[in-house]
């Protein structure tokens, strides 16, 4: 009876050791994956921020160019209107 209890105790300890090892392995693997995901996320945010900044500059330049074009068009329209004869008004 004593040897059977020792066998069960030994199997229980072996099972606990295997489970503990599996948990350590799982934790280590998960920690590595989390670290990698965190790094990838930071890189993605940096890239998105760069793209947004580029698009903001393009938007600003486009708006400025369109405003200048509108002013030029208004000047041309005013010049053309001033050349109309009074009878056409």
PyMOL commands that set and color helices and strands:
alter all, ss='L'
color gray80, all
select helices_A, chain A and resi 2-82+86-88
alter helices_A, ss='H'
color red, helices_A
deselect
rebuild
show_as cartoon
